[in-house]
């Protein structure tokens, strides 16, 4: 096995979606002209920890697509912190906006307050 084949097998072993291996192998060889093996592997590992490659398989690009798109250059995506929903969540979020509006409360918080009086 050549060094390029060993490098590809290492990539294949860590990439989370195993589809179209032959196409991925060709794309990998081309990608090595633009980036180092280590940069590609590091990006896959980092993106698996972040949201980029840590999602249902249907939303993870095929490995060849990821390589052709130079996705090792992508910014890491992280989930937004979850916030309470509904009226309680709106009230909490409006408190974070206090002082930014004339009355100190968002228009939505004022409507919720007015509605609760009836």
PEDAGI-V971496 format. One record per pair of residues at least 12 apart in sequence whose ideal C-beta (glycine too) atoms are under 7 Angstrom apart, sorted by sequence separation. I is the first residue (numbers start at 1). GAP is how many residues later the second one is. D is the distance in whole Angstrom. If there is no record, write none. Layout:
BEGIN
I&GAP&D + I&GAP&D
END
This chain:
BEGIN
12&12&7 + 94&12&4 + 94&14&6 + 94&15&4 + 8&17&5 + 11&17&6 + 90&18&6 + 91&18&6 + 90&19&7 + 8&20&5 + 91&21&7 + 52&22&6 + 90&22&6 + 52&24&6 + 4&25&6 + 52&25&5 + 87&25&6 + 50&26&4 + 51&26&4 + 14&27&7 + 50&27&6 + 51&27&6 + 50&28&6 + 51&28&6 + 11&29&6 + 15&29&6 + 43&29&3 + 47&29&7 + 7&30&5 + 11&30&6 + 14&30&5 + 46&30&6 + 10&31&7 + 14&31&6 + 16&32&6 + 40&32&5 + 39&33&6 + 31&36&4 + 34&36&6 + 16&37&5 + 27&37&4 + 35&37&6 + 24&39&4 + 28&39&6 + 17&40&6 + 24&40&5 + 27&40&4 + 23&41&4 + 27&41&5 + 20&42&6 + 17&43&5 + 19&43&5 + 24&43&7 + 16&44&6 + 20&44&6 + 17&45&6 + 17&46&6 + 15&48&5
END
